[in-house]
Amino acid sequence: MTAPRLEVDLEKIEHNAHALVVKLARRGISVTAVTKATLGAPEIVEALCRAGVTAFADSRIENIETLREAGTSTTMTLLRTPMLSQVQRVVKSADVSCNTEIDVIRELSLESGRTGRTHGIILMVELGDLREGIMPGDLKRIARDTLKLPNLVLAGIGANLACCSGIVPDDRNMSELSILADSIDDTFGGTLDIVTGGNSANLQWALDSPDTGRINDLRLGESILLGREPLHRQPIDGLHTDAITLVAEVIESKMKPSLPWGEVAQAAFGEPTPQTDRGEVARTIFAVGRQDIDPLGLVPPDGIDLLGASSDHLITNSGSKRLAIGTERTFQVNYSALVRAMTSPFVSKAFIAADYKKPAPSIPGQ
Ligand SMILES: *Cc1c(COP(=O)(O)O)cnc(C)c1O
């Protein structure tokens, strides 16, 4: 097998997704699985379907198109508000899109009419994180304008927190979303299908809150793929945190002084990281770099410390012993390293298929 590569354990991903689907179902909340960190890998979508996920979302139309070409026929939502320049592609491949701008919604309506389709609209509301969203006071007006447009369905409303400003989903902002849903229903009649509360950062609130109100959907990516909640990056009980790992190959390993010598200026990526004098150490280089991963997002295996990274080299201290050239080591990845590795053409993806003769994994806490 070639290196560097991401090893994706499909059974662990299935387990994580199934555990979250079951826990949230008890609270009346369904899971929309977010595939944006997987570059539209159909293998992962299949594993998620086996776990009981029935709706998918991605922030890039390209990934949704890849999944459609691979034969995925489940509901697909585009998370990022569509670019006007991509409206045709959005209507063709996504069933639903999240929106904040009436100019875009109008074009989605026109394109749906032209192609004989019906497109679902989720209006995203700003609840304080200051990334995407309609200010709450403007929601009714934009909902009214949307409802007047042909070939669209107002499928729901939603919010996204903890992405730009780290604002925590809580009873206050989530009940604001519920109240907005009620007021849209009261004003226009009918019932909004989807009230999507947020991403993996909403999990703790969703599982612990005494009242989840109208929230009936969460859009989960990181928690399924990496088994962690994004607010404090703590492992989620009963979930695998190593479903996806990065394997890299040793290309140099030599005993060298731990301090550089010569006059110091900038390094390839700005100021050099200050080093401490540990005497002579085994400096081991892995053939993977900033083009492939976020070096700050890697956790090395025991006995190896990260020292720095340039475009193509990951420089480590492997202690008092050299590592054999050509051997491989496995690193844990965080979300940032995962996204970079998935989208790097230099990193191959190895899917470890599940063994379906085994009984389904039991869910912790059941
Ligand atoms: C990325 C994204 C998600 C998923 O976030 P995770 O933290 O990976 O669960 C959900 N909603 C929107 C709008 C997103 O952009």
The ligand as an SDF file (V2000), in Angstrom:
LIG
                    3D

 15 15  0  0  0  0  0  0  0  0999 V2000
  -19.7890   21.4200    8.7340 C   0  0  0  0  0  0  0  0  0  0  0  0
  -21.1870   21.7040    9.0590 C   0  0  0  0  0  0  0  0  0  0  0  0
  -21.8890   20.8290    9.8880 C   0  0  0  0  0  0  0  0  0  0  0  0
  -21.2530   19.6130   10.5260 C   0  0  0  0  0  0  0  0  0  0  0  0
  -20.3860   20.0160   11.5320 O   0  0  0  0  0  0  0  0  0  0  0  0
  -19.6520   18.9290   12.4940 P   0  0  0  0  0  0  0  0  0  0  0  0
  -19.0750   19.7570   13.5670 O   0  0  0  0  0  0  0  0  0  0  0  0
  -18.6490   18.2430   11.6610 O   0  0  0  0  0  0  0  0  0  0  0  0
  -20.7040   18.0130   13.0050 O   0  0  0  0  0  0  0  0  0  0  0  0
  -23.2300   21.1200   10.1460 C   0  0  0  0  0  0  0  0  0  0  0  0
  -23.8210   22.2220    9.6220 N   0  0  0  0  0  0  0  0  0  0  0  0
  -23.1740   23.0870    8.8270 C   0  0  0  0  0  0  0  0  0  0  0  0
  -23.9070   24.2660    8.2840 C   0  0  0  0  0  0  0  0  0  0  0  0
  -21.8330   22.8610    8.5280 C   0  0  0  0  0  0  0  0  0  0  0  0
  -21.1930   23.7250    7.7220 O   0  0  0  0  0  0  0  0  0  0  0  0
  1  2  1  0
  2  3  1  0
  2 14  2  0
  3  4  1  0
  3 10  2  0
  4  5  1  0
  5  6  1  0
  6  7  2  0
  6  8  1  0
  6  9  1  0
 10 11  1  0
 11 12  2  0
 12 13  1  0
 12 14  1  0
 14 15  1  0
M  END
$$$$
